[in-house]
Amino acid sequence: MTTTTPTPQTAAPAGPPPAMRLRELVFGAAGAAALRAAARLKVADALGDTPLSAEALAAAVRTEPKPLRRLLRALACRGVFTERPDGTFAHTDMSRLLREDDPHSLRDIALWCTEPWTWDAWPLLDEAVRTGRNVVEGLYGKEFFPWLNEDAPESADVFNRAMTTSSTQSALDVAAFLDLSGASSVADIGGGQGHVLASLLEKYPAMTGALLDLPRVVENADARLRPGGALADRVRIVPGDCREAVPVRADVYVIKNILEWDDDSTARCLANVIGAGGPGTRVVVIENLVDDTPSMGFSTAMDLLLLLNVGGAKHTTQSMSSRLTEAGLVIDAVGAVNPYLHAFDCTVPA
C-alpha cells in the first residue's frame, strides 16, 4: 500500500493583534457617526458611476473638501466607498446601499440606528444591564414610543421610513414563504404600513385582510391598502395598540418583528391575539433571532438597543418558543424565511 505524505498547508495570515482590534472596537462610534454623516449629506447619491475627487464631491454636497476627504477615508477603510490611486473616490457594494434610489437602500435604517436619542442612551448601557430596565424613561420622562411620537416627530418619521424599508424588502420573502391556502382572512398585527399584508393579498386574490397598528402609523399605510388603492376593497385598517386590544377576527394572524418588548407587553399582545382568534386560529410569529443566524453582529446590537429603549430583547429560538408556549400557543413548525428572519407557525389549541 502506498502512503502519501500530506502537503503542508500554509497558515492563514494572522489578523490584526488584539490590542489593535480592541482599539478599533472602542472607536466603533466613529464608524456609526461617519455613516450617519454620509447619509445625511447624501454623499452616496452625489457619487455616480464615475469616480470623483473629494473637491468635486464637496461642491456637490456643499461641504468643505478637506473634512469630506477625511470622512471618506474613514469610511473607505471600512469598505464604504473606495479611494483610488489617483485620489478619487468610487462606490463599493456597501456605499451604494446608502443611495436613496438603490432598490435595497439601507439609508433610512442607517439614520434610524444613529438617531440623536441613541447617543444619549448608549452610554447608559451598564445601567440597563444592571437593572434589566430601559433607560429612555429616565432620560425623557416617558416610555419610548409615546416620547418618540409626541416629542420627537422628526425621529419618529425616520423610524417609520426605516421600518417601511425593512418591511418592503422582507415582505416578498414572507409572502413567498407562507402558505395560506385554505384561509379566507389574514390580520397583520403591528404591521406598520402593511407591506407584508399587501404582498399576501396580492398572492391570494380571494383573501381579505386587516392591518392593526398605532394611529400615526396606519395613517400612512401602503397606498395599495388605502381608499382608492388596488387592494382597498379587501382591507380593513384598524388604528390601535395590540397590547391593549386586538379588535380583529381572522383565520391567520401574522406578527412580525414586534414581540421584542418587555415580557409583560409581549404576553398581553399574544393574549389579545389568542382571545380575538379563538381555538383553531393560526398565528405566525416572524422574528430576527440572536442564535444560529448569519446576522449575529447586527441582531445582537439591535438586542442591546432594545434593552435601552423599551427594555425589550431580540430572541433566541428557545426564548421565543418559551414565550409562545407560555401564552398558550402550540408551535407546529419553525422555519427560515430568509437568512435574517425565522417564522414560528403556531395554532391556538381547542
Secondary structure, 3 states (H helix, E strand, C coil): CCCCCCCCCCCCCCCCCHHHHHHHHHCHHHHHHHHHHHHHHCHHHHCCCCCECHHHHHHHHCCCHHHHHHHHHHHHCCCCCEECCCCCEECCHHHHCCCCCCCCCCHHHHHHCCCHHHHHHHHHHHHHHHHCCCCHHHHHCCCHHHHHHHHCHHHHHHHHHHHHHHHHHHHHHHHHHCCCCCCCEEEEECCCCCHHHHHHHHHCCCCEEEEEECHHHHCCCCCCCCCCCCCHHHEEEEECCCCCCCCCCCCEEEEECCCCCCHHHHHHHHHHHHHHHCCCCEEEEEECECCCCCCHHHHHHHHHHHHHHHCCCCECHHHHHHHHHHHCCEEEEEEEEECCEEEEEEECCC
